Amino acid sequence: MNKVLLLGASGYIGGTFKAALVKRNYQTLTPARDQMNYCKFEVLRQYIQEQGGIDFLINAAGFTGKPNVEQCEIKRGETIQGNLLLPQMLSHLAALEDFRWLQIGTGCIYNGDNDGKGYTEEDKPNFSFKYNNCSFYSGVKGLAEDYLKTDSNCYICRLRIPFDNIDNSRNYISKLINYEITYNNINSISHIEEFVDICIGLYERNCPTGIYNICNENGISTKEVVDLIKDNLIIKKEFKYFKDDSEFYKVAKVPRSNCVLNVNKIKSMGFKIRTAKEAVLESLQSWEKSY
């Protein structure tokens, strides 16, 4: 039985990983941050050695800011610790203890749709500190990816705007339902169960390590998602949109990434992935409201 160490198991994405690993009968280790400071190298290394080693590590821990990415501008220390220093430490640990591992990356290091082609794993990020046009969160995530891309033990799996069929404050669909006013743009989005299944599949199929865009195929506009919500759920509200960027940035204080990623690489590995519209529609048709 393969032994998997999962960091951040209590989070939105981490909880989905935990459920998927248990379903697959992996021996899953889920140390809680408040019980063991796994950001400290020697603490985590000792824990791994006490378990007799591990086969795979999934890092679903990090700092994204609550209620949104603007908190990363304020809590810069936590942003650097969770999104740069922790991944760098895990990279060093994986080399010493000889295991493969997975880092959850982000598509938020790009802006635009690359002339309709979507950004590939080979395209250099254009929403970063280098261009001085990004949020602090995106800039730090870009630095982490640049560091990890040469790690031969690491899968960097880029997530983009997560959602599924269960109402949750971190779910993109739930956010749109609850926003007083919405920003209309075209983006790639990731159904979290599909994302998690493919992430684990990369390890199970012994796929080459490296960077992978893992999101549903084709970009989708905010308005398209809202129209699907209105067609499939009973929502007693009027959805309103910002007129343009200038109106949006009177409210938002931090630059936002709006981008479309290319998923040809992950498809070439034999993974099937739905279009964004199909995944949203099926999520709404099986929607589970939280009370």
HELIX and SHEET records of a PDB file:
HELIX    1   1 TYR A   12  LYS A   23  1                                  12    
HELIX    2   2 PHE A   41  GLU A   50  1                                  10    
HELIX    3   3 GLN A   71  ILE A   74  1                                   4    
HELIX    4   4 ARG A   76  ILE A   80  1                                   5    
HELIX    5   5 GLN A   81  LEU A   85  3                                   5    
HELIX    6   6 LEU A   86  GLU A   97  1                                  12    
HELIX    7   7 PHE A  129  TYR A  131  5                                   3    
HELIX    8   8 PHE A  136  LEU A  148  1                                  13    
HELIX    9   9 TYR A  172  ASN A  178  1                                   7    
HELIX   10  10 ILE A  192  GLU A  204  1                                  13    
HELIX   11  11 THR A  222  ASN A  232  1                                  11    
HELIX   12  12 ASP A  245  VAL A  251  1                                   7    
HELIX   13  13 ASN A  264  SER A  268  1                                   5    
HELIX   14  14 ALA A  276  GLN A  285  1                                  10    
SHEET    1   A 6 GLN A  27  LEU A  29  0                                        
SHEET    2   A 6 LYS A   3  LEU A   7  1                                        
SHEET    3   A 6 PHE A  56  ASN A  59  1                                        
SHEET    4   A 6 ARG A 100  THR A 106  1                                        
SHEET    5   A 6 CYS A 154  LEU A 159  1                                        
SHEET    6   A 6 GLY A 210  ASN A 213  1                                        
SHEET    1   B 2 PRO A 162  PHE A 163  0                                        
SHEET    2   B 2 SER A 190  HIS A 191  1                                        
SHEET    1   C 2 ILE A 186  ASN A 187  0                                        
SHEET    2   C 2 ILE A 220  SER A 221 -1                                        
END                                                                             
